[in-house]
């Protein structure tokens, strides 16, 4: 199995004190929360706030948002 090192280093204190936000367009039960951190952007499932957190470099997150706004991920 290939191992890809994760250059993002985020401490537990940063995640605990993070300002998590949910989109105003999200539904009641199918939501993700996002939190800007000093070194990354964190993403988690709002139904499992103590569960795993995905970390993205700020550039990766900006690229994702740009693609979403431009319809890059639209199914139809």
PDB file of N, CA, C and O in Angstrom:
ATOM      1  N   UNK A   1       0.849  -1.184   0.000  1.00  0.00           N
ATOM      2  CA  UNK A   1       0.000   0.000   0.000  1.00  0.00           C
ATOM      3  C   UNK A   1       0.885   1.234   0.000  1.00  0.00           C
ATOM      4  O   UNK A   1       1.863   1.303   0.743  1.00  0.00           O
ATOM      5  N   UNK A   2       0.544   2.199  -0.826  1.00  0.00           N
ATOM      6  CA  UNK A   2       1.297   3.446  -0.879  1.00  0.00           C
ATOM      7  C   UNK A   2       0.913   4.333   0.290  1.00  0.00           C
ATOM      8  O   UNK A   2      -0.257   4.439   0.657  1.00  0.00           O
ATOM      9  N   UNK A   3       1.912   4.959   0.858  1.00  0.00           N
ATOM     10  CA  UNK A   3       1.672   5.876   1.965  1.00  0.00           C
ATOM     11  C   UNK A   3       1.912   7.297   1.462  1.00  0.00           C
ATOM     12  O   UNK A   3       2.989   7.612   0.956  1.00  0.00           O
ATOM     13  N   UNK A   4       0.904   8.145   1.604  1.00  0.00           N
ATOM     14  CA  UNK A   4       1.032   9.549   1.199  1.00  0.00           C
ATOM     15  C   UNK A   4       1.131  10.382   2.466  1.00  0.00           C
ATOM     16  O   UNK A   4       0.167  10.458   3.227  1.00  0.00           O
ATOM     17  N   UNK A   5       2.268  11.006   2.707  1.00  0.00           N
ATOM     18  CA  UNK A   5       2.402  11.800   3.922  1.00  0.00           C
ATOM     19  C   UNK A   5       1.479  13.012   3.894  1.00  0.00           C
ATOM     20  O   UNK A   5       1.258  13.616   2.844  1.00  0.00           O
ATOM     21  N   UNK A   6       0.949  13.355   5.050  1.00  0.00           N
ATOM     22  CA  UNK A   6       0.069  14.512   5.176  1.00  0.00           C
ATOM     23  C   UNK A   6       0.872  15.664   5.769  1.00  0.00           C
ATOM     24  O   UNK A   6       1.222  15.637   6.949  1.00  0.00           O
ATOM     25  N   UNK A   7       1.163  16.679   4.950  1.00  0.00           N
ATOM     26  CA  UNK A   7       1.968  17.793   5.462  1.00  0.00           C
ATOM     27  C   UNK A   7       1.190  18.725   6.380  1.00  0.00           C
ATOM     28  O   UNK A   7       1.776  19.615   6.997  1.00  0.00           O
ATOM     29  N   UNK A   8      -0.133  18.531   6.480  1.00  0.00           N
ATOM     30  CA  UNK A   8      -0.928  19.395   7.350  1.00  0.00           C
ATOM     31  C   UNK A   8      -0.825  18.892   8.784  1.00  0.00           C
ATOM     32  O   UNK A   8      -1.021  17.708   9.057  1.00  0.00           O
ATOM     33  N   UNK A   9      -0.526  19.779   9.662  1.00  0.00           N
ATOM     34  CA  UNK A   9      -0.432  19.429  11.068  1.00  0.00           C
ATOM     35  C   UNK A   9      -1.374  20.336  11.852  1.00  0.00           C
ATOM     36  O   UNK A   9      -1.160  21.544  11.948  1.00  0.00           O
ATOM     37  N   UNK A  10      -2.411  19.736  12.406  1.00  0.00           N
ATOM     38  CA  UNK A  10      -3.400  20.503  13.156  1.00  0.00           C
ATOM     39  C   UNK A  10      -3.564  19.852  14.516  1.00  0.00           C
ATOM     40  O   UNK A  10      -3.800  18.649  14.619  1.00  0.00           O
ATOM     41  N   UNK A  11      -3.438  20.653  15.548  1.00  0.00           N
ATOM     42  CA  UNK A  11      -3.571  20.126  16.897  1.00  0.00           C
ATOM     43  C   UNK A  11      -5.023  19.990  17.329  1.00  0.00           C
ATOM     44  O   UNK A  11      -5.919  20.623  16.770  1.00  0.00           O
ATOM     45  N   UNK A  12      -5.232  19.154  18.330  1.00  0.00           N
ATOM     46  CA  UNK A  12      -6.570  18.931  18.865  1.00  0.00           C
ATOM     47  C   UNK A  12      -7.182  20.225  19.383  1.00  0.00           C
ATOM     48  O   UNK A  12      -8.385  20.444  19.237  1.00  0.00           O
ATOM     49  N   UNK A  13      -6.369  21.078  19.985  1.00  0.00           N
ATOM     50  CA  UNK A  13      -6.876  22.354  20.506  1.00  0.00           C
ATOM     51  C   UNK A  13      -7.447  23.229  19.397  1.00  0.00           C
ATOM     52  O   UNK A  13      -8.453  23.912  19.591  1.00  0.00           O
ATOM     53  N   UNK A  14      -6.797  23.207  18.230  1.00  0.00           N
ATOM     54  CA  UNK A  14      -7.302  24.000  17.105  1.00  0.00           C
ATOM     55  C   UNK A  14      -8.675  23.516  16.663  1.00  0.00           C
ATOM     56  O   UNK A  14      -9.553  24.324  16.358  1.00  0.00           O
ATOM     57  N   UNK A  15      -8.864  22.197  16.628  1.00  0.00           N
ATOM     58  CA  UNK A  15     -10.153  21.643  16.208  1.00  0.00           C
ATOM     59  C   UNK A  15     -11.225  21.884  17.256  1.00  0.00           C
ATOM     60  O   UNK A  15     -12.370  22.175  16.914  1.00  0.00           O
ATOM     61  N   UNK A  16     -10.868  21.766  18.525  1.00  0.00           N
ATOM     62  CA  UNK A  16     -11.832  21.971  19.604  1.00  0.00           C
ATOM     63  C   UNK A  16     -12.313  23.418  19.642  1.00  0.00           C
ATOM     64  O   UNK A  16     -13.496  23.678  19.866  1.00  0.00           O
ATOM     65  N   UNK A  17     -11.406  24.348  19.427  1.00  0.00           N
ATOM     66  CA  UNK A  17     -11.760  25.764  19.482  1.00  0.00           C
ATOM     67  C   UNK A  17     -12.160  26.358  18.143  1.00  0.00           C
ATOM     68  O   UNK A  17     -12.342  27.571  18.032  1.00  0.00           O
ATOM     69  N   UNK A  18     -12.298  25.521  17.130  1.00  0.00           N
ATOM     70  CA  UNK A  18     -12.605  26.017  15.782  1.00  0.00           C
ATOM     71  C   UNK A  18     -14.026  26.567  15.701  1.00  0.00           C
ATOM     72  O   UNK A  18     -14.928  26.115  16.406  1.00  0.00           O
ATOM     73  N   UNK A  19     -14.199  27.541  14.832  1.00  0.00           N
ATOM     74  CA  UNK A  19     -15.521  28.134  14.588  1.00  0.00           C
ATOM     75  C   UNK A  19     -16.162  27.367  13.428  1.00  0.00           C
ATOM     76  O   UNK A  19     -16.007  27.746  12.267  1.00  0.00           O
ATOM     77  N   UNK A  20     -16.878  26.295  13.745  1.00  0.00           N
ATOM     78  CA  UNK A  20     -17.510  25.450  12.734  1.00  0.00           C
ATOM     79  C   UNK A  20     -18.760  26.130  12.195  1.00  0.00           C
ATOM     80  O   UNK A  20     -19.536  26.722  12.945  1.00  0.00           O
ATOM     81  N   UNK A  21     -18.943  26.032  10.862  1.00  0.00           N
ATOM     82  CA  UNK A  21     -20.115  26.636  10.216  1.00  0.00           C
ATOM     83  C   UNK A  21     -20.792  25.606   9.323  1.00  0.00           C
ATOM     84  O   UNK A  21     -20.148  24.714   8.770  1.00  0.00           O
ATOM     85  N   UNK A  22     -22.101  25.751   9.198  1.00  0.00           N
ATOM     86  CA  UNK A  22     -22.896  24.933   8.290  1.00  0.00           C
ATOM     87  C   UNK A  22     -23.511  25.865   7.256  1.00  0.00           C
ATOM     88  O   UNK A  22     -23.901  26.987   7.580  1.00  0.00           O
ATOM     89  N   UNK A  23     -23.598  25.408   6.031  1.00  0.00           N
ATOM     90  CA  UNK A  23     -24.182  26.224   4.971  1.00  0.00           C
ATOM     91  C   UNK A  23     -25.629  26.571   5.293  1.00  0.00           C
ATOM     92  O   UNK A  23     -26.354  25.761   5.871  1.00  0.00           O
ATOM     93  N   UNK A  24     -26.043  27.760   4.925  1.00  0.00           N
ATOM     94  CA  UNK A  24     -27.439  28.150   5.116  1.00  0.00           C
ATOM     95  C   UNK A  24     -28.351  27.376   4.175  1.00  0.00           C
ATOM     96  O   UNK A  24     -29.563  27.341   4.385  1.00  0.00           O
ATOM     97  N   UNK A  25     -27.789  26.756   3.143  1.00  0.00           N
ATOM     98  CA  UNK A  25     -28.576  25.969   2.193  1.00  0.00           C
ATOM     99  C   UNK A  25     -28.638  24.492   2.554  1.00  0.00           C
ATOM    100  O   UNK A  25     -29.282  23.715   1.849  1.00  0.00           O
ATOM    101  N   UNK A  26     -27.990  24.094   3.621  1.00  0.00           N
ATOM    102  CA  UNK A  26     -27.971  22.675   3.976  1.00  0.00           C
ATOM    103  C   UNK A  26     -29.329  22.223   4.517  1.00  0.00           C
ATOM    104  O   UNK A  26     -30.122  23.016   5.024  1.00  0.00           O
ATOM    105  N   UNK A  27     -29.558  20.932   4.389  1.00  0.00           N
ATOM    106  CA  UNK A  27     -30.782  20.331   4.911  1.00  0.00           C
ATOM    107  C   UNK A  27     -30.572  20.010   6.384  1.00  0.00           C
ATOM    108  O   UNK A  27     -29.464  20.153   6.902  1.00  0.00           O
ATOM    109  N   UNK A  28     -31.623  19.581   7.053  1.00  0.00           N
ATOM    110  CA  UNK A  28     -31.528  19.325   8.488  1.00  0.00           C
ATOM    111  C   UNK A  28     -30.624  18.157   8.834  1.00  0.00           C
ATOM    112  O   UNK A  28     -29.932  18.205   9.851  1.00  0.00           O
ATOM    113  N   UNK A  29     -30.607  17.105   8.019  1.00  0.00           N
ATOM    114  CA  UNK A  29     -29.859  15.916   8.416  1.00  0.00           C
ATOM    115  C   UNK A  29     -28.667  15.594   7.521  1.00  0.00           C
ATOM    116  O   UNK A  29     -27.877  14.715   7.864  1.00  0.00           O
ATOM    117  N   UNK A  30     -28.513  16.265   6.405  1.00  0.00           N
ATOM    118  CA  UNK A  30     -27.415  15.958   5.488  1.00  0.00           C
ATOM    119  C   UNK A  30     -26.476  17.142   5.376  1.00  0.00           C
ATOM    120  O   UNK A  30     -26.434  17.817   4.348  1.00  0.00           O
ATOM    121  N   UNK A  31     -25.722  17.391   6.436  1.00  0.00           N
ATOM    122  CA  UNK A  31     -24.899  18.588   6.468  1.00  0.00           C
ATOM    123  C   UNK A  31     -23.442  18.250   6.737  1.00  0.00           C
ATOM    124  O   UNK A  31     -23.114  17.250   7.375  1.00  0.00           O
ATOM    125  N   UNK A  32     -22.597  19.105   6.235  1.00  0.00           N
ATOM    126  CA  UNK A  32     -21.198  19.084   6.633  1.00  0.00           C
ATOM    127  C   UNK A  32     -20.916  20.439   7.256  1.00  0.00           C
ATOM    128  O   UNK A  32     -21.593  21.429   6.977  1.00  0.00           O
ATOM    129  N   UNK A  33     -19.919  20.456   8.091  1.00  0.00           N
ATOM    130  CA  UNK A  33     -19.504  21.703   8.722  1.00  0.00           C
ATOM    131  C   UNK A  33     -18.071  21.995   8.296  1.00  0.00           C
ATOM    132  O   UNK A  33     -17.264  21.082   8.123  1.00  0.00           O
ATOM    133  N   UNK A  34     -17.771  23.256   8.133  1.00  0.00           N
ATOM    134  CA  UNK A  34     -16.441  23.682   7.717  1.00  0.00           C
ATOM    135  C   UNK A  34     -15.902  24.672   8.742  1.00  0.00           C
ATOM    136  O   UNK A  34     -16.644  25.470   9.314  1.00  0.00           O
ATOM    137  N   UNK A  35     -14.596  24.600   8.957  1.00  0.00           N
ATOM    138  CA  UNK A  35     -13.955  25.519   9.901  1.00  0.00           C
ATOM    139  C   UNK A  35     -12.624  25.980   9.329  1.00  0.00           C
ATOM    140  O   UNK A  35     -11.762  25.156   9.024  1.00  0.00           O
ATOM    141  N   UNK A  36     -12.445  27.295   9.179  1.00  0.00           N
ATOM    142  CA  UNK A  36     -11.138  27.789   8.757  1.00  0.00           C
ATOM    143  C   UNK A  36     -10.159  27.713   9.932  1.00  0.00           C
ATOM    144  O   UNK A  36     -10.465  28.160  11.038  1.00  0.00           O
ATOM    145  N   UNK A  37      -8.994  27.149   9.679  1.00  0.00           N
ATOM    146  CA  UNK A  37      -7.948  27.039  10.692  1.00  0.00           C
ATOM    147  C   UNK A  37      -6.726  27.813  10.195  1.00  0.00           C
ATOM    148  O   UNK A  37      -6.654  28.139   9.010  1.00  0.00           O
ATOM    149  N   UNK A  38      -5.781  28.107  11.059  1.00  0.00           N
ATOM    150  CA  UNK A  38      -4.597  28.854  10.613  1.00  0.00           C
ATOM    151  C   UNK A  38      -3.837  28.171   9.462  1.00  0.00           C
ATOM    152  O   UNK A  38      -3.367  28.846   8.546  1.00  0.00           O
ATOM    153  N   UNK A  39      -3.717  26.846   9.510  1.00  0.00           N
ATOM    154  CA  UNK A  39      -2.911  26.145   8.503  1.00  0.00           C
ATOM    155  C   UNK A  39      -3.736  25.350   7.505  1.00  0.00           C
ATOM    156  O   UNK A  39      -3.170  24.755   6.589  1.00  0.00           O
ATOM    157  N   UNK A  40      -5.050  25.322   7.653  1.00  0.00           N
ATOM    158  CA  UNK A  40      -5.867  24.457   6.802  1.00  0.00           C
ATOM    159  C   UNK A  40      -7.332  24.856   6.885  1.00  0.00           C
ATOM    160  O   UNK A  40      -7.704  25.800   7.582  1.00  0.00           O
ATOM    161  N   UNK A  41      -8.147  24.112   6.158  1.00  0.00           N
ATOM    162  CA  UNK A  41      -9.603  24.197   6.272  1.00  0.00           C
ATOM    163  C   UNK A  41     -10.070  22.810   6.676  1.00  0.00           C
ATOM    164  O   UNK A  41      -9.696  21.821   6.046  1.00  0.00           O
ATOM    165  N   UNK A  42     -10.884  22.727   7.721  1.00  0.00           N
ATOM    166  CA  UNK A  42     -11.355  21.447   8.241  1.00  0.00           C
ATOM    167  C   UNK A  42     -12.808  21.220   7.835  1.00  0.00           C
ATOM    168  O   UNK A  42     -13.595  22.161   7.732  1.00  0.00           O
ATOM    169  N   UNK A  43     -13.144  19.957   7.610  1.00  0.00           N
ATOM    170  CA  UNK A  43     -14.489  19.571   7.198  1.00  0.00           C
ATOM    171  C   UNK A  43     -14.918  18.363   8.011  1.00  0.00           C
ATOM    172  O   UNK A  43     -14.139  17.426   8.186  1.00  0.00           O
ATOM    173  N   UNK A  44     -16.161  18.373   8.514  1.00  0.00           N
ATOM    174  CA  UNK A  44     -16.663  17.230   9.285  1.00  0.00           C
ATOM    175  C   UNK A  44     -18.148  17.048   9.043  1.00  0.00           C
ATOM    176  O   UNK A  44     -18.816  17.937   8.513  1.00  0.00           O
ATOM    177  N   UNK A  45     -18.663  15.884   9.436  1.00  0.00           N
ATOM    178  CA  UNK A  45     -20.079  15.545   9.338  1.00  0.00           C
ATOM    179  C   UNK A  45     -20.793  16.140  10.551  1.00  0.00           C
ATOM    180  O   UNK A  45     -20.388  15.897  11.688  1.00  0.00           O
ATOM    181  N   UNK A  46     -21.833  16.903  10.321  1.00  0.00           N
ATOM    182  CA  UNK A  46     -22.537  17.556  11.433  1.00  0.00           C
ATOM    183  C   UNK A  46     -23.250  16.553  12.335  1.00  0.00           C
ATOM    184  O   UNK A  46     -23.550  16.869  13.486  1.00  0.00           O
ATOM    185  N   UNK A  47     -23.524  15.349  11.832  1.00  0.00           N
ATOM    186  CA  UNK A  47     -24.183  14.333  12.658  1.00  0.00           C
ATOM    187  C   UNK A  47     -23.193  13.601  13.561  1.00  0.00           C
ATOM    188  O   UNK A  47     -23.599  12.921  14.504  1.00  0.00           O
ATOM    189  N   UNK A  48     -21.891  13.736  13.278  1.00  0.00           N
ATOM    190  CA  UNK A  48     -20.861  13.040  14.050  1.00  0.00           C
ATOM    191  C   UNK A  48     -19.736  14.024  14.352  1.00  0.00           C
ATOM    192  O   UNK A  48     -18.627  13.897  13.832  1.00  0.00           O
ATOM    193  N   UNK A  49     -20.031  14.985  15.183  1.00  0.00           N
ATOM    194  CA  UNK A  49     -19.079  16.065  15.458  1.00  0.00           C
ATOM    195  C   UNK A  49     -17.809  15.588  16.151  1.00  0.00           C
ATOM    196  O   UNK A  49     -16.790  16.278  16.113  1.00  0.00           O
ATOM    197  N   UNK A  50     -17.856  14.433  16.775  1.00  0.00           N
ATOM    198  CA  UNK A  50     -16.659  13.881  17.404  1.00  0.00           C
ATOM    199  C   UNK A  50     -15.936  12.909  16.493  1.00  0.00           C
ATOM    200  O   UNK A  50     -14.930  12.316  16.883  1.00  0.00           O
ATOM    201  N   UNK A  51     -16.439  12.744  15.294  1.00  0.00           N
ATOM    202  CA  UNK A  51     -15.873  11.793  14.343  1.00  0.00           C
ATOM    203  C   UNK A  51     -14.691  12.364  13.582  1.00  0.00           C
ATOM    204  O   UNK A  51     -14.096  13.364  13.984  1.00  0.00           O
ATOM    205  N   UNK A  52     -14.362  11.714  12.479  1.00  0.00           N
ATOM    206  CA  UNK A  52     -13.195  12.135  11.712  1.00  0.00           C
ATOM    207  C   UNK A  52     -13.349  13.519  11.093  1.00  0.00           C
ATOM    208  O   UNK A  52     -14.457  13.974  10.807  1.00  0.00           O
ATOM    209  N   UNK A  53     -12.227  14.164  10.897  1.00  0.00           N
ATOM    210  CA  UNK A  53     -12.172  15.497  10.297  1.00  0.00           C
ATOM    211  C   UNK A  53     -11.256  15.417   9.081  1.00  0.00           C
ATOM    212  O   UNK A  53     -10.149  14.884   9.163  1.00  0.00           O
ATOM    213  N   UNK A  54     -11.715  15.944   7.964  1.00  0.00           N
ATOM    214  CA  UNK A  54     -10.891  16.029   6.762  1.00  0.00           C
ATOM    215  C   UNK A  54     -10.202  17.382   6.739  1.00  0.00           C
ATOM    216  O   UNK A  54     -10.822  18.403   7.035  1.00  0.00           O
ATOM    217  N   UNK A  55      -8.935  17.393   6.392  1.00  0.00           N
ATOM    218  CA  UNK A  55      -8.170  18.635   6.323  1.00  0.00           C
ATOM    219  C   UNK A  55      -7.753  18.901   4.888  1.00  0.00           C
ATOM    220  O   UNK A  55      -7.321  17.995   4.175  1.00  0.00           O
ATOM    221  N   UNK A  56      -7.884  20.145   4.476  1.00  0.00           N
ATOM    222  CA  UNK A  56      -7.512  20.565   3.134  1.00  0.00           C
ATOM    223  C   UNK A  56      -6.625  21.791   3.220  1.00  0.00           C
ATOM    224  O   UNK A  56      -6.826  22.659   4.069  1.00  0.00           O
ATOM    225  N   UNK A  57      -5.634  21.856   2.329  1.00  0.00           N
ATOM    226  CA  UNK A  57      -4.872  23.098   2.212  1.00  0.00           C
ATOM    227  C   UNK A  57      -5.834  24.173   1.711  1.00  0.00           C
ATOM    228  O   UNK A  57      -6.806  23.868   1.019  1.00  0.00           O
ATOM    229  N   UNK A  58      -5.568  25.406   2.057  1.00  0.00           N
ATOM    230  CA  UNK A  58      -6.464  26.504   1.653  1.00  0.00           C
ATOM    231  C   UNK A  58      -6.603  26.572   0.132  1.00  0.00           C
ATOM    232  O   UNK A  58      -7.699  26.822  -0.371  1.00  0.00           O
ATOM    233  N   UNK A  59      -5.526  26.355  -0.601  1.00  0.00           N
ATOM    234  CA  UNK A  59      -5.595  26.381  -2.061  1.00  0.00           C
ATOM    235  C   UNK A  59      -6.497  25.270  -2.593  1.00  0.00           C
ATOM    236  O   UNK A  59      -7.263  25.489  -3.531  1.00  0.00           O
ATOM    237  N   UNK A  60      -6.410  24.086  -2.002  1.00  0.00           N
ATOM    238  CA  UNK A  60      -7.277  22.982  -2.411  1.00  0.00           C
ATOM    239  C   UNK A  60      -8.741  23.335  -2.165  1.00  0.00           C
ATOM    240  O   UNK A  60      -9.594  23.060  -3.009  1.00  0.00           O
ATOM    241  N   UNK A  61      -9.032  23.932  -1.034  1.00  0.00           N
ATOM    242  CA  UNK A  61     -10.411  24.288  -0.694  1.00  0.00           C
ATOM    243  C   UNK A  61     -10.944  25.357  -1.653  1.00  0.00           C
ATOM    244  O   UNK A  61     -12.079  25.269  -2.120  1.00  0.00           O
ATOM    245  N   UNK A  62     -10.119  26.360  -1.942  1.00  0.00           N
ATOM    246  CA  UNK A  62     -10.527  27.397  -2.904  1.00  0.00           C
ATOM    247  C   UNK A  62     -10.802  26.792  -4.277  1.00  0.00           C
ATOM    248  O   UNK A  62     -11.767  27.171  -4.941  1.00  0.00           O
ATOM    249  N   UNK A  63      -9.957  25.853  -4.706  1.00  0.00           N
ATOM    250  CA  UNK A  63     -10.165  25.200  -6.002  1.00  0.00           C
ATOM    251  C   UNK A  63     -11.468  24.401  -6.014  1.00  0.00           C
ATOM    252  O   UNK A  63     -12.188  24.402  -7.013  1.00  0.00           O
ATOM    253  N   UNK A  64     -11.768  23.726  -4.917  1.00  0.00           N
ATOM    254  CA  UNK A  64     -13.024  22.981  -4.823  1.00  0.00           C
ATOM    255  C   UNK A  64     -14.218  23.933  -4.922  1.00  0.00           C
ATOM    256  O   UNK A  64     -15.156  23.675  -5.677  1.00  0.00           O
ATOM    257  N   UNK A  65     -14.187  25.025  -4.166  1.00  0.00           N
ATOM    258  CA  UNK A  65     -15.297  25.980  -4.194  1.00  0.00           C
ATOM    259  C   UNK A  65     -15.471  26.592  -5.584  1.00  0.00           C
ATOM    260  O   UNK A  65     -16.596  26.770  -6.050  1.00  0.00           O
ATOM    261  N   UNK A  66     -14.377  26.906  -6.231  1.00  0.00           N
ATOM    262  CA  UNK A  66     -14.453  27.455  -7.593  1.00  0.00           C
ATOM    263  C   UNK A  66     -15.093  26.438  -8.529  1.00  0.00           C
ATOM    264  O   UNK A  66     -15.959  26.796  -9.327  1.00  0.00           O
ATOM    265  N   UNK A  67     -14.679  25.177  -8.443  1.00  0.00           N
ATOM    266  CA  UNK A  67     -15.267  24.132  -9.282  1.00  0.00           C
ATOM    267  C   UNK A  67     -16.743  23.950  -9.018  1.00  0.00           C
ATOM    268  O   UNK A  67     -17.526  23.775  -9.951  1.00  0.00           O
ATOM    269  N   UNK A  68     -17.137  23.988  -7.742  1.00  0.00           N
ATOM    270  CA  UNK A  68     -18.548  23.837  -7.393  1.00  0.00           C
ATOM    271  C   UNK A  68     -19.375  25.006  -7.950  1.00  0.00           C
ATOM    272  O   UNK A  68     -20.468  24.806  -8.480  1.00  0.00           O
ATOM    273  N   UNK A  69     -18.846  26.211  -7.826  1.00  0.00           N
ATOM    274  CA  UNK A  69     -19.571  27.385  -8.357  1.00  0.00           C
ATOM    275  C   UNK A  69     -19.695  27.350  -9.872  1.00  0.00           C
ATOM    276  O   UNK A  69     -20.669  27.853 -10.431  1.00  0.00           O
ATOM    277  N   UNK A  70     -18.703  26.752 -10.540  1.00  0.00           N
ATOM    278  CA  UNK A  70     -18.703  26.683 -11.992  1.00  0.00           C
ATOM    279  C   UNK A  70     -19.424  25.462 -12.543  1.00  0.00           C
ATOM    280  O   UNK A  70     -19.424  25.244 -13.754  1.00  0.00           O
ATOM    281  N   UNK A  71     -20.042  24.656 -11.671  1.00  0.00           N
ATOM    282  CA  UNK A  71     -20.795  23.494 -12.108  1.00  0.00           C
ATOM    283  C   UNK A  71     -19.958  22.287 -12.462  1.00  0.00           C
ATOM    284  O   UNK A  71     -20.454  21.350 -13.088  1.00  0.00           O
ATOM    285  N   UNK A  72     -18.694  22.294 -12.072  1.00  0.00           N
ATOM    286  CA  UNK A  72     -17.787  21.201 -12.412  1.00  0.00           C
ATOM    287  C   UNK A  72     -18.256  19.853 -11.862  1.00  0.00           C
ATOM    288  O   UNK A  72     -17.950  18.812 -12.443  1.00  0.00           O
ATOM    289  N   UNK A  73     -18.983  19.859 -10.767  1.00  0.00           N
ATOM    290  CA  UNK A  73     -19.393  18.613 -10.119  1.00  0.00           C
ATOM    291  C   UNK A  73     -20.874  18.299 -10.318  1.00  0.00           C
ATOM    292  O   UNK A  73     -21.386  17.348  -9.729  1.00  0.00           O
ATOM    293  N   UNK A  74     -21.558  19.076 -11.131  1.00  0.00           N
ATOM    294  CA  UNK A  74     -22.984  18.835 -11.385  1.00  0.00           C
ATOM    295  C   UNK A  74     -23.174  17.475 -12.052  1.00  0.00           C
ATOM    296  O   UNK A  74     -22.408  17.097 -12.939  1.00  0.00           O
ATOM    297  N   UNK A  75     -24.189  16.753 -11.624  1.00  0.00           N
ATOM    298  CA  UNK A  75     -24.457  15.434 -12.183  1.00  0.00           C
ATOM    299  C   UNK A  75     -25.210  15.492 -13.507  1.00  0.00           C
ATOM    300  O   UNK A  75     -25.069  14.603 -14.346  1.00  0.00           O
ATOM    301  N   UNK A  76     -25.984  16.506 -13.687  1.00  0.00           N
ATOM    302  CA  UNK A  76     -26.800  16.588 -14.916  1.00  0.00           C
ATOM    303  C   UNK A  76     -26.210  17.539 -15.925  1.00  0.00           C
ATOM    304  O   UNK A  76     -26.772  17.720 -17.005  1.00  0.00           O
TER     305      UNK A  76
END
